[in-house]
Amino acid sequence: MRSTLIISILFLSLNSFASPQVPDYVIYKGDTIPVYKLILEQYFQKIEKSDKGSLFGLKFREGASFNCWRGYQAIYSIENDSLFLKNIIDCGEWPIDQTASEKRIKEIFNDKVNDGKVHIDWFSGEFSLPNGELLRWDGVFHKTFENEILIKVNNGKVKKISTIENYVEDAGRINRKYGDTISNMIFNKLQKHYKNADNPLDCSERFTFLIGKNGEIKKVSLTDYRSDEIDEYFDKKEYKYCIQKLKSYLEDVKFDIIKSKGKAIEEEVIVEIWLNDDGSLENWTD
């Protein structure tokens, strides 16, 4: 699956919730650090499939707030190279009601509870902890930080902990550390071509520019249009020609590399351009 930041929403019904969601937490080396990975939710999914959802509609989900659709927050801990579930709390609960938390955990995990916590032996995968400035945010849940601590887990056992950098800066490339400036950068590049053109091409429309893993413009497409709708909204020949020309205008554009969990990713940027009667170009991007 292609990692594309602009549409990066973590799984499940999270797509139905547009409000920013609060994270869970991991206690690591004495610090309580936010984690943007729904580990406990994966367990509920597993139970739902095998037990027909008998544990999925937990009572403490009822009355969930817009910024905490799960109705709870989970607190994990890393102890002796193992990952544990330590608390299940009401959203934003502080101080923690230990009695209520223990009751919830006991209700769900029964005899898996040991010394008030549960070994997360159902989880294999990786998650990261922020260790630097915020780099990207999908506006709902997933966040990528400039530096992160990457933790790899196999059946609840911590196999590897490493420090990663998600932003690769290069003096010969365009800085795109701040995502809200990229659309203006692309527009400025297009504007230079339009200023130098004798007969400016009228491609007044909303376009999506896909920045590839190597930092170069990989693809240009009309935003929110499917290929079978091109004839209805936009002449097909004109569409293809505009796409070809706009991409050619950006052939020399190279941005810094952005990663997620240490792996280079692609990023979509939307730019809406409008050609005025005098041949000047305007940026109508929201």
C-alpha positions in Angstrom: 0.0 0.0 0.0 1.4 3.4 -1.0 2.1 5.7 1.9 0.6 9.0 1.1 0.6 11.5 3.9 -2.4 13.6 2.8 -4.7 10.6 3.0 -2.9 8.8 5.8 -5.7 7.8 8.2 -5.0 4.9 10.5 -7.4 2.0 9.8 -11.0 1.1 10.8 -13.9 3.5 11.1 -11.5 6.3 11.9 -12.4 7.6 8.4 -15.8 8.5 9.8 -14.4 10.8 12.4 -13.0 14.1 11.1 -12.2 15.5 14.6 -8.6 15.4 15.9 -8.2 12.3 18.1 -6.2 12.0 21.3 -3.4 9.5 21.4 -2.6 6.6 23.7 0.5 6.6 25.8 3.6 4.5 26.4 5.7 4.6 29.6 9.3 4.3 28.4 12.4 4.9 30.5 10.3 6.7 33.1 8.7 9.1 30.6 5.0 9.0 29.5 5.1 9.5 25.7 2.2 9.8 23.2 1.9 6.9 20.7 -0.1 7.1 17.5 -0.8 3.4 17.1 -4.1 1.8 18.0 -2.7 -1.4 19.5 -5.6 -2.2 21.8 -8.0 -1.6 19.0 -6.4 -4.3 17.0 -7.2 -6.7 19.8 -10.8 -5.7 19.8 -10.9 -6.3 16.0 -9.6 -9.8 16.5 -12.2 -10.5 19.2 -15.0 -9.1 17.1 -14.2 -11.6 14.3 -14.0 -14.6 16.6 -16.7 -13.7 19.2 -19.1 -11.8 16.9 -18.4 -8.5 18.5 -19.3 -9.5 22.1 -16.5 -7.4 23.5 -16.4 -4.7 20.8 -19.3 -2.6 22.2 -17.7 -1.9 25.5 -19.8 0.1 27.9 -17.1 2.7 28.4 -17.3 3.6 24.7 -20.7 5.1 25.2 -20.8 8.9 25.3 -17.5 9.2 23.6 -16.4 12.7 22.8 -15.6 13.9 19.3 -11.9 13.9 19.9 -11.9 10.5 21.5 -14.3 8.3 19.5 -12.9 5.1 21.1 -14.3 6.3 24.4 -11.1 5.4 26.2 -7.3 5.9 26.1 -4.8 3.1 26.7 -1.6 3.4 28.6 1.2 0.9 27.8 4.6 0.3 29.4 7.8 -1.3 28.2 9.3 -3.4 31.0 12.1 -6.0 30.7 11.9 -6.0 26.9 8.2 -6.7 26.9 5.2 -4.6 26.0 2.3 -4.4 28.6 -1.1 -2.8 28.8 -1.1 -1.0 32.0 -4.3 1.1 32.1 -7.5 1.7 30.2 -8.9 5.2 31.2 -11.6 7.6 30.3 -10.6 10.2 27.8 -8.4 12.8 29.4 -8.8 11.2 32.8 -6.4 12.6 35.4 -5.6 11.5 38.0 -6.1 7.9 36.9 -8.8 6.0 38.6 -6.9 2.8 39.2 -9.8 0.9 40.5 -12.0 1.6 37.4 -9.0 0.9 35.1 -8.3 -2.5 36.7 -12.0 -3.4 36.4 -12.1 -2.6 32.7 -8.9 -4.6 32.1 -10.2 -7.6 34.1 -13.5 -7.5 32.3 -11.8 -7.8 28.9 -8.8 -10.0 29.6 -9.8 -12.1 32.6 -7.0 -14.5 33.5 -4.6 -12.8 31.2 -4.2 -10.1 33.9 -1.1 -10.4 36.0 -0.1 -7.9 38.6 -2.6 -5.4 37.3 -1.3 -5.5 33.7 -1.5 -7.6 30.5 1.3 -8.8 28.3 0.4 -7.7 24.8 1.2 -11.1 23.2 -1.3 -10.5 20.4 0.7 -7.7 18.8 3.5 -8.0 16.3 4.7 -5.0 14.4 6.2 -1.6 15.0 5.3 1.8 16.4 7.2 5.0 16.9 7.5 7.5 19.7 8.0 11.2 19.1 11.5 12.4 19.7 11.6 15.8 18.0 9.5 18.4 16.2 6.2 17.6 14.5 6.8 17.0 10.8 3.4 16.0 9.4 -0.2 15.4 10.7 -3.2 14.1 8.9 -5.5 16.3 10.9 -7.1 13.4 12.7 -4.7 10.9 14.4 -1.5 10.0 12.6 1.5 12.2 13.3 5.1 12.0 11.9 7.9 13.6 13.8 11.3 14.8 12.5 13.0 12.3 14.9 11.4 9.3 16.4 12.2 6.2 18.5 11.1 3.2 16.4 10.1 0.1 18.5 9.7 -3.3 16.8 7.7 -5.9 18.6 7.1 -9.6 18.0 4.3 -11.2 20.0 4.6 -8.6 22.7 8.4 -8.9 23.0 10.5 -5.9 22.1 13.0 -7.0 19.5 14.6 -3.7 18.5 14.7 -0.1 19.5 16.3 2.5 17.2 16.4 6.2 16.6 15.3 7.3 13.2 15.3 10.6 11.2 12.3 11.3 9.0 13.5 14.4 7.2 16.5 14.3 4.9 17.8 17.8 4.2 19.9 18.5 1.1 21.3 21.8 0.1 20.6 21.1 -3.6 16.9 20.5 -3.0 13.9 22.5 -1.9 13.1 22.6 1.8 9.6 21.2 2.5 9.8 20.7 6.2 6.6 22.7 6.6 3.8 21.0 4.7 1.6 24.1 4.4 4.1 25.9 2.2 4.5 23.2 -0.5 1.5 24.3 -2.6 2.9 27.8 -2.8 6.3 26.5 -3.8 4.8 24.5 -6.7 2.6 27.4 -7.7 5.6 29.8 -7.8 7.4 27.3 -10.1 4.5 27.2 -12.4 4.1 30.9 -12.4 7.6 31.4 -13.7 6.8 29.3 -16.8 3.6 31.2 -17.4 5.3 34.6 -17.2 7.8 33.5 -19.9 5.2 31.9 -22.2 4.0 33.8 -25.3 0.7 32.0 -25.3 0.0 30.8 -21.8 -1.8 27.5 -21.5 -5.2 27.8 -19.9 -5.3 24.9 -17.4 -7.5 26.7 -14.8 -8.4 23.8 -12.5 -7.6 22.1 -9.2 -4.7 19.7 -9.6 -3.0 17.1 -7.4 0.8 16.9 -7.5 2.3 13.6 -6.3 5.8 14.0 -4.8 7.5 10.7 -5.1 9.7 9.0 -2.6 12.8 10.6 -4.3 11.4 14.1 -3.8 10.5 14.7 -7.4 7.1 15.3 -9.0 6.0 11.8 -9.9 2.5 12.5 -11.2 0.0 15.3 -11.9 -3.7 14.7 -12.0 -7.0 16.5 -11.8 -8.3 16.5 -8.2 -11.5 14.6 -7.3 -12.0 13.4 -10.9 -12.2 9.7 -11.9 -10.9 8.8 -15.4 -14.5 7.9 -16.5 -15.7 11.4 -15.7 -13.1 13.3 -17.7 -15.4 13.7 -20.8 -18.2 15.2 -18.7 -16.1 17.8 -16.8 -13.0 18.3 -18.8 -12.1 17.7 -22.5 -9.9 14.6 -22.6 -7.3 16.0 -25.0 -7.1 19.2 -23.1 -6.8 17.3 -19.9 -3.9 15.1 -21.1 -2.1 18.1 -22.6 -2.4 20.2 -19.4 -1.1 17.3 -17.3 1.8 16.8 -19.7 2.8 20.5 -19.7 2.4 21.1 -16.0 4.5 18.0 -15.2 7.2 19.2 -17.7 7.3 22.6 -16.0 8.3 20.8 -12.8 10.8 18.4 -14.1 13.7 20.2 -12.4 12.0 20.4 -9.1 13.5 18.3 -6.3 12.3 18.5 -2.7 14.0 17.2 0.4 13.1 13.6 1.3 10.4 12.9 3.9 10.1 9.5 5.7 7.6 7.8 8.0 9.1 5.4 10.5 12.4 5.7 8.6 11.0 4.8 5.2 10.7 7.3 2.3 7.1 8.1 1.5 5.1 9.9 -1.2 3.1 13.0 -0.5 0.1 14.6 -2.4 -0.2 18.3 -2.7 -3.2 20.1 -4.1 -2.8 23.4 -6.1 -5.7 25.2 -7.8 -4.5 27.6 -10.6 -6.5 30.2 -12.5 -5.3 31.9 -15.7 -6.4 35.6 -15.9 -7.2 37.4 -19.1 -3.9 39.2 -19.0 -2.0 35.9 -18.9 -1.1 36.1 -15.2 -1.6 33.1 -13.0 -3.4 33.1 -9.7 -3.2 30.6 -6.8 -6.8 29.7 -5.7 -5.7 26.9 -3.4 -7.8 26.9 -0.2 
